[in-house]
Structures are given as C-alpha cells and as structure tokens.
C-alpha cells in the first residue's frame, strides 16, 4: 500500500494506474483514522497476521481470501471523487460478470449510510459492516469494500473483492466486549464472497484478468503492463504487498 502512495505521487495528468494484488502473510489493515488499539496485536502476530494502517479511510479489513485493487487516477476538472468512486465500482462489476455470469446480479448500493453516527457504534469496527453508496453488493450482501483518499490532484482508491469467508475471522483479533464481538459477527454474515456465490474455488489469475478487462471495457481503453522503479504494475497477476 505504500507503493500505491508512491504511484499516486508520481501520477501525471492523462495517466491512470490499476493495480491488483494479494497478501502474504494475511494482514489486517485499519482505516487511516482508526485506533490500532482496537486490535490485539500480539494474538495477530501469533497467528502470523500483520496489522497495518492504510492510507485510505474506512474501517478494518482482514486481507485474506480476497483480491485487493488500487486505482490511481487524476481528478480532472470535469470529474469528482464521488463520480470516480462510482465508475470504478461499475468497472469492477463488469469484470465480475466476465469472470462468472453468476456474478451478473452484482449491483451498486443506492443509499448512503450516516457514517458520522454509525462510526460511533462499536460494531462499525469492520469495513464490511455496511455498504456505502455505489459499493457493490450481491442480493443485498456486500461483496466489495472500497475507500478513497485525495493526494494533491490525484485520487487513490483502495478496495477489497471478497473471494472467500476468511475475512470474518477478524473478530478473533478485536479488543472488544463479547457482546460487541457477537454484534460484529452478525453484521459480517451480511457479506457475500465469490466462492460462496459460485460454489467453486476462485481462480485468482483469471479473476484479475477479468477485472482488468472490465476496466478496459467500461473506460473504453487498453491497459498496459508498466515497469516503474524496478517494480511491475501487473493487472492480471497476484503481487505480494
């Protein structure tokens, strides 16, 4: 994710980057404004799970059986952060449909929760507690979580595409009451993941390629692999971060 910041700072007008990667080892990333003390770092370390702060907002995610995406895109005069958020999610929806037609019923959330008040509740600790407007859901269940940050004139958007249900184990590392842990568990049952929807193991390489194609189709452009400072932005393969 630090590399995403690096890319955002180097992004030029007229350029944009799509990056897809997975995590080794698994990792809990907290939103930029979350208190790291809400998690038991020792227990996470015992289970070989990293805990980090990410540069974007939102709530905590256990990056495990999922595909993380980042998009770095200039904020031009004729665009807005809100519109970019929506268009990125529409592109991902296109990619999911390419991956498996059973994901064709993925749709955008139309309502915007009152996050200012919701974040005051303990159960809001997990990112997938509630879908934000324009986030992707499958029959009402949240499938993709996303967050943005503006860096100069550039938008950095991170997101997690759920591929399995391991993310629900985030409750095992919460420093919270038994009652609140139970509440978070209940909330996380209202999430969807690709494996559960399709009934098959996720082919991550094919999924990455499908997401890339979804962006190409939606934005009517060709995406090219790019080498930058010795690293590769590879749209259709896993990258450890």
N, C-alpha and C positions, 0 to 999 in steps of 0.2 A: 504493500500500500504506500510505502514511502516512495517507491518508484513511480506510482501514479501521481504523486505530488510533483516529482521531478519532471514528468512528462507534461503536466499542466503548466508548469512554469516555463517550459520551452515551446509550448504550443503557439503556432503562428496563425494569423488570420487566414482563413481559407483552408486550414488543415483541421483534421479531427482524428482521434485515435479510439479504436475499440480494442480492449484487452480482456482476455478470458483466462482465468487460472483457477487452480485448486490449491489445497493447503496440506503441507506435510511438515510438522505434525498438525493435527487438528488444532483449532485456535478459537478462543472467544475474543471477539472484537467488540469493544464498547464504543458507543457514540461519543463524539467529541466532548459533550457536556456531562457525561455520566461519571459517577463516583466509582472508582475502581474498587473501593472498599465494599461494594455491594457483592463482591465475589470472593470466594475462598481460594486465594492464590496457591496456597500450599497443597490443597487437595487437587487442584487442577494440575500442578506440577507432578504430583504423584502419579497421575494418570496420563502424563506426557501430553498435556494440553497447554498451549501457550495462552497468555492473556495480554492483549494489547489495546491501546486506544487508536481508533481510526480517525482520519482527518475529517470525515463527514459526520453528520448528526445522526439522529435516530437512537435506537436502543440496541441492546446487546444481541449478538448472534453467535451461535456455536457453528463455526465453519467446519463442516464435516462432509456429509453426503450431499454435496451441492456444487454448483458451478458459480464462481464469483465473476462478475463482469465489472469493468470500469469503462466509462466513456469520458473522454476529454474533448470538449468542443467549445470554440469561441462563442461568446454571447454577442451576436451581431445586433445592429440597430433594429432590424425587423423581427427579432425573436425575443423570447422571455424565458426565464428559468422554468416557469410553470409549463410553458409550451414544450420546451425541450424535454422535460420530465415525461410528458405525455407521449411525445413522439418516440422516445427511446423505448418506452414500455410497449407501444404499438409494434415497434420493430422486433422486440423480443417475442411478442405474441405471434408474429409472422413466423419467426424461427421455430417456435414450439410446434406450430402447425405443420411445418416442413418436417420436423423430427418425427412426429407421430400424429396422425389425423385424429386420434382420440383426444388430443390436446386442442382441437379446434374450437372447443367451447370455452377456452380461456377468455376472460373479458376484463375490461377496466372497471375499477371501483368508481362510482359516480359521486359518492358522498365524502366530505372531508370531516373527520372527527375533530372534536375540540381538544387538540393535543395539549394546550396550555393547562387545562384542568386534568386531562387524562394522565399526564406525566406526574401529577401529584399523587396518583394512586400507586401503591407498591407493585401491583400486578403489571404495571406498564414496563417493568424491567426488561422484558424480552421484546425484541424488534417485531416479531410476528404476532404480537398481541392483538393488533388491529390493523386493517389495511388503510392506507392513506388514499386520497383521491388520485385516480389514474394508476394505482398499483394493480397488479394482475392477480386475479382470483379465479378459481375453478369451482363453479356451482356454489359461490359464496365463501369458499375457503381460500385463504391467502396462499399463493404459490410463489410469488416473487416479492421480496422486500427491497426497497431502494432508498437512497438518501443522497442529497446534493451538498456541494459547497462551492461558493464562488471564490475564485482565486484571481484577483485582478479582473481582467475582462474574459476570463475563461471559466466554464462550468466543469466541475468534476462530479460525476455521478457514479456511485458505487451501488451494486446490488447483489443479492443472493438468490439464485434459482434453486429451489429445493428439489433434490433428486431422491432422497430417502428421508426416514424419520429420525435419524440420529440427533438432529438439532434439538429434539425435545429433551435430551439429557442435560441441557443447560441448567435445569432445576437442581441437578446434583451438586452444583458449584455455587449456588446462591447463599449468601449470608442473609437469611431471612427467616421469618417465623414459619412454623409448619402450616399455619392457615394460609399464608400468602403463597407458599410453595404449592399448596393444593390448588389455589386460585390460578396460578400461572400454568400449572399442568392442564387445568381445564381449558384455559384460553388456547394453549398450544394444540389442543385437539381440534381446533378450528382452522388448522393449516392443511394444505394439500402438498403432495410431492409426486414427482413424475413416476417413480417406481410403483407407488400405490395406485395411481391412476391407470397406468398401462399394464400392471401386473408382470412386468419384465424388468430385468436388470438394466440399468442405464448404460448406454454406450456413450461415454463422455466425449470421445473424439467426434463421433457423429453428431452429438448434441452441439458441441462447439461449432462444427461446420454448419449446422443448421441455423444456429443463432447468427453466424456471420452472413449466411445467405439471406436471413430475414432482414438484416440491416441493409444489405445491398439492394434487396427488392424494395423495401419501404422508402429508402432515401434515393433510390434510382442512381446508384453509383457503384463502382467497383472498389472493393477493399483490397489493399496490397499488404503483404508482409513487409515489415520495416526493421532494419537494423539501426540501433541507436546506442551509442556509448558502449558497445560491446554486448548489449542485450538485444533480445528479439521481442518484438510485439507480434505474437503469433495468434491469429484469430481462431484457428481451428485445432489447437492442441493445448494440453494442460501445461501450466507454468507454475512451478512451486514459488511461494512468496513467503 
